[in-house]
Amino acid sequence: MMEGRASETQKALIKELFSKIESEVGISPVDVEVTIKEQPPHCWGFRGMTGDEARDLKYSINV
């Protein structure tokens, strides 16, 4: 994940992953571990540029 997401956003992602894994794969949340690794935008590459060069994203990055 590109660094800069609010902790509330990260928690929501983790909870949604637990829910989807349980409902769609049948694995109980007690048997799943989730780790979010954050990287600075300059370490990301997409659409032929690095994350810190992207200016037309449809979402904000709080760096």
N, C-alpha and C positions, 0 to 999 in steps of 0.2 A: 504494500500500500504506500502511495506517495505520502510523505509526512505532512502533517498539517490538519488532519481530520480531528474534530472534537472528540473527546472521550465518550460523549453520549452517542455519537455516530458509530464509533468502534464497538461499544457495548451492544448497540442495536444490531450491528452486523453479526456479532458473535451469537447473540440470542436467536437471530433468524437462521443462522447456520445450524445450530443445535436443533431447532424446530424442523427444518427441512430434512436434515439427515435422519431424524427419527421418523418423520411421516413418510418420506419417500424411499428410504433405504432400510428402515427398521432397526437402526442402531440406537440404543438408548444414550442420552446425553452423558450419563455417568461413564460410558465407555469411549467418549470422544474428548480429545484435547485440541484446543484451537490456540494458535499463537499468531499475533499480528506482527509482522516485521515491517517497519517503516524505513523508507529510504528517501533521501533528499531529492527534490525534483530533477536536479542535474544528473542523477543516476538512472533516470527513466528515459527510454527511447521509444517513440511511437510517431507514426506519420512522418517519418524522415527528420525528426527533430528531437531534442531533449525536452524533458518536462518543464524546465525553467524557461524554455523558448516559446512554449505554447501560450498563445494569447487569446485563442478563440474557443476555449473549452466551454461547454454548456453548464459547468459547475465551477465553484470557486475553490481555490487551493489556498488555505491560510498558512503561509510560510513565515 
